[in-house]
Each structure stands twice: as structure tokens, then as C-alpha cells.
Amino acid sequence: MNLIYSPRLAFFLNSRENDIPAIINKARDGNQIAFSTLLDIFWNDVYGFQLKRTENENDAEDITIQTFSKAFDKIATYDSSYEFKTWLITISKNIHVDLIRKRKRTFDTAGSNEDIKKVLDASPSAEDRLITEQNLATLLQDIKKLKPHYQEVINLRFFNELSYADIATELNEPINNVKVKLLRAKKLLAEIIKGNRK
């Protein structure tokens, strides 16, 4: 498994581990940086767990995206008497079980249309600013280094300038999945861009 270095992740893991409850509280208030930080801190734990369970990178990644989508949507229900990582792993286990059940069925079922809690603020993140500062030709080359589903959400968001709701409609996915996928895609793209500068 490839661990991706993130200064924010290193900062929180090395010196601020006791601040995770504070980050969770900020996320409960809808703080986009807090959501992004939780994604950075716990992505590899959930992804690694699912990679061992599924033995399939695509399934592990899809389940991880759905896990964070569901967690961010339901963060108000998180019980702090449990570790946040344990809560995420439990959500991912349930999603995996649901995926297995769906694959056993011969028909497709439609998901529910609940109102979705807002995960991201309108304010641009550091990754947004880094991406928009790039030369177009270089940026397009960097985007091609991403997995196809990440390329797609980046293109729809930055080049087609679609809203999260429009991207969700275009991809026929829940809006929170789109938001988590976009957070992850921007993070990976920013790391590629930073790597090119060295």
C-alpha cells in the first residue's frame, strides 16, 4: 500500500493526535478543513482495511469513498465514547456487506433521496488554489496521472464548472460521494503538482 505524505497529516499525527476530538467537533459544525483533515488522517486506515477484505483496489477505494461520504453525512450521530477510526471501520464493514448483497441480487435498486448535509464550504482550499495556479498544458498532463474516476470529477468541477449537485446528477452518484471523491482527487492532484516542482 502506498502511503502518501501530507504535511497536514504529519502535523496531526506527530503533534496533535489529542486534537482529533476538536477536529471532529469542527467537522460537526460543517468546517471543510476539518473534513479534509479527517479524510487525510483516516483514509489509509479505512482503505487498507478494505483492501485486505476485498483484495480489489477499485472496490476498496469505492467503499472508502462511500465510508467517508456516509460518515460526513452522519457525523452528528458519532458517539465519542468510541474511537473515530473504529466508527469509520464499522461503517466500511457495513458498506462492504451491502455491496456483497447487491452483487448477489440480479436486479438494481435505487437509493433513497435524503437531504444531504453540506460537507464543503464555498471557500477554496489550498489544493483548489494550487490547481488553479497551474499552466493548463502541465495541469492536463498531471490530471492524466490520476485514476479515471478522479480525472472525471476534476474535469467536471474545474473545466465544466459544474456544481456538486450537477456532478452528482451527471455521474448518477450521491452528492456526498462526489464531494469525497473530489476532496481525494484534489489532494492527489496537489501532491502530483508539488512533486513536479521538486
ABEGO torsion letter per residue (X at the ends): XBBBBBAAAAAAAAAAAAAAAAAAAAAAAGBAAAAAAAAAAAAAAAAAAAAAAAGBAAAAAAAAAAAAAAAAAAAAABBAABBAAAAAAAAAAAAAAAAAAAAABABBBBBBBBBBBBABBABBBAAAAAAAABBAAAAAAAAAABBAAAAAAAAAAAAAGBBAAAAAAAAGBBAAAAAAAAAAAAAAAAAAAAAAAX
